[in-house]
Amino acid sequence: MQSPHGIKAKARPEKSKKPLTSHILFPEISKRFKENPSETASLHGLFIFSILRDSAIVDEWSILFPGGGTLPEVHHQAIPTGFAEKSKGRLSTVVIELDDRDLVKYITGGLTGLKGVTTGRIRIAGDIDLALRLEDAFVKTGGVQQTLSYLRARRGKL
């Protein structure tokens, strides 16, 4: 490839079209929360995950914990359809913004919300206490071990 200045330049390799970790993990998170509903009973709120790649939002997911014995809902959109009716204005909202490559570390406890915020790798807006309780729910539902096992099993398929 020739530059405008007549210098022969190497072709840049195309950026990897590697699938987003969020597409793999959030459906699995949904299964785990449904298998362990008692561990998430204390959570009442909407968690919006803005997933970044190269400092741009490339994906958005939400986890809605409506309370009242209702199972958590995982949605592949920031604001779930029918959220206003389900929340009736009573649910806190937490927005968590992090890079796709940090998502596994966040879910498995390798990058806590506090550590992520202080290092600038995670940005949290909204009810911080609720955000910390979500981390506890990941641990109590066995999410750390199950996520790692699930990813190891999928490694050859990616």
C-alpha positions as CSV (number, residue, x, y, z in Angstrom):
1,M,0.0,0.0,0.0
2,Q,1.4,3.4,-1.0
3,S,1.0,6.5,1.2
4,P,0.3,9.9,-0.4
5,H,4.0,10.7,0.2
6,G,5.1,7.8,-1.9
7,I,6.2,5.7,1.1
8,K,5.3,2.1,1.1
9,A,3.2,1.3,4.2
10,K,2.1,-1.9,5.7
11,A,-1.6,-2.6,5.5
12,R,-3.2,-2.3,8.9
13,P,-4.8,-5.5,10.1
14,E,-8.6,-5.1,10.6
15,K,-9.7,-4.9,14.2
16,S,-10.9,-8.2,15.6
17,K,-14.6,-8.9,15.2
18,K,-14.4,-10.8,18.4
19,P,-17.8,-11.3,19.9
20,L,-18.6,-9.1,22.9
21,T,-18.3,-10.8,26.3
22,S,-21.6,-9.2,27.3
23,H,-23.4,-11.3,24.7
24,I,-22.1,-14.4,26.3
25,L,-22.4,-13.5,30.0
26,F,-25.7,-11.7,30.4
27,P,-27.9,-14.6,29.2
28,E,-25.9,-16.9,31.6
29,I,-26.4,-14.3,34.4
30,S,-30.1,-14.5,33.8
31,K,-30.1,-18.3,34.2
32,R,-28.1,-18.1,37.4
33,F,-30.4,-15.5,39.0
34,K,-33.5,-17.5,38.1
35,E,-31.9,-20.6,39.7
36,N,-31.2,-18.8,42.9
37,P,-34.1,-16.3,43.4
38,S,-33.8,-16.2,47.2
39,E,-30.2,-14.7,46.9
40,T,-31.5,-11.7,44.9
41,A,-34.7,-11.1,46.9
42,S,-33.2,-8.1,48.7
43,L,-32.4,-6.3,45.5
44,H,-34.9,-3.9,44.2
45,G,-33.8,-1.7,41.3
46,L,-32.7,-1.4,37.7
47,F,-29.1,-1.9,36.8
48,I,-28.1,-0.5,33.4
49,F,-24.8,-1.8,32.0
50,S,-23.2,0.3,29.3
51,I,-20.5,-1.8,27.7
52,L,-17.6,0.0,26.1
53,R,-15.1,-1.0,23.5
54,D,-12.4,1.6,22.5
55,S,-14.1,4.1,24.8
56,A,-17.4,4.0,22.9
57,I,-20.6,2.4,24.1
58,V,-21.2,-0.7,21.9
59,D,-23.8,-2.6,23.9
60,E,-26.3,-2.0,26.6
61,W,-28.0,-4.5,29.0
62,S,-30.2,-4.1,32.0
63,I,-31.1,-6.3,35.0
64,L,-34.4,-5.5,36.6
65,F,-35.1,-6.6,40.1
66,P,-38.8,-5.7,40.5
67,G,-39.1,-7.2,44.0
68,G,-42.3,-8.6,45.5
69,G,-41.1,-12.2,44.8
70,T,-40.8,-11.5,41.1
71,L,-37.8,-13.1,39.4
72,P,-35.1,-10.8,38.0
73,E,-35.2,-9.9,34.4
74,V,-32.3,-9.5,32.1
75,H,-32.8,-7.4,29.0
76,H,-30.6,-6.6,26.0
77,Q,-31.5,-2.9,26.2
78,A,-30.9,-0.1,28.7
79,I,-34.5,0.5,29.7
80,P,-36.7,-2.6,29.6
81,T,-40.0,-2.5,27.8
82,G,-42.7,-1.8,30.4
83,F,-40.3,-0.6,33.0
84,A,-42.4,2.4,34.0
85,E,-45.4,0.1,34.8
86,K,-43.3,-2.4,36.7
87,S,-41.4,0.1,38.7
88,K,-44.2,2.6,39.6
89,G,-41.4,5.0,40.4
90,R,-40.3,3.0,43.4
91,L,-37.1,1.5,42.0
92,S,-33.6,2.9,42.3
93,T,-31.5,3.0,39.1
94,V,-27.8,2.2,38.9
95,V,-25.8,2.8,35.7
96,I,-22.6,0.9,35.4
97,E,-20.2,1.7,32.6
98,L,-17.2,-0.5,31.9
99,D,-15.2,-1.9,29.1
100,D,-16.3,-5.3,27.7
101,R,-12.9,-6.8,28.6
102,D,-13.4,-5.8,32.3
103,L,-16.9,-7.4,32.5
104,V,-15.6,-10.8,33.4
105,K,-13.4,-9.3,36.1
106,Y,-16.3,-7.4,37.5
107,I,-18.6,-10.3,37.7
108,T,-16.0,-12.7,39.1
109,G,-14.8,-10.2,41.8
110,G,-11.4,-9.6,40.3
111,L,-12.4,-6.0,39.7
112,T,-14.8,-4.8,42.5
113,G,-16.9,-1.7,41.9
114,L,-14.9,0.2,44.5
115,K,-11.5,-0.7,42.9
116,G,-12.9,-0.1,39.4
117,V,-14.2,3.3,40.3
118,T,-11.0,4.4,42.0
119,T,-8.9,3.2,39.1
120,G,-11.2,4.7,36.5
121,R,-12.1,1.4,34.9
122,I,-15.7,1.5,36.0
123,R,-18.0,4.4,36.3
124,I,-21.1,4.1,38.5
125,A,-24.0,6.5,38.7
126,G,-27.0,6.2,40.9
127,D,-27.4,4.3,44.1
128,I,-23.9,3.1,45.0
129,D,-25.1,1.0,47.9
130,L,-27.3,-0.9,45.5
131,A,-24.4,-1.4,43.1
132,L,-22.4,-3.0,45.9
133,R,-25.2,-5.3,46.8
134,L,-25.3,-6.5,43.2
135,E,-21.7,-7.7,43.6
136,D,-22.8,-9.6,46.7
137,A,-25.6,-11.2,44.8
138,F,-23.2,-12.4,42.1
139,V,-21.1,-14.1,44.9
140,K,-24.1,-15.6,46.8
141,T,-25.6,-17.1,43.6
142,G,-22.3,-18.8,42.9
143,G,-21.8,-16.5,40.0
144,V,-18.0,-16.3,40.4
145,Q,-17.3,-20.0,40.1
146,Q,-20.0,-20.6,37.6
147,T,-18.9,-17.8,35.3
148,L,-15.4,-19.0,35.3
149,S,-16.4,-22.6,34.6
150,Y,-18.8,-21.5,31.9
151,L,-16.1,-19.3,30.2
152,R,-13.6,-22.2,30.4
153,A,-16.1,-24.5,28.7
154,R,-16.8,-22.0,25.9
155,R,-13.1,-21.0,25.4
156,G,-12.7,-23.5,22.6
157,K,-16.0,-22.4,20.9
158,L,-15.1,-18.7,20.6
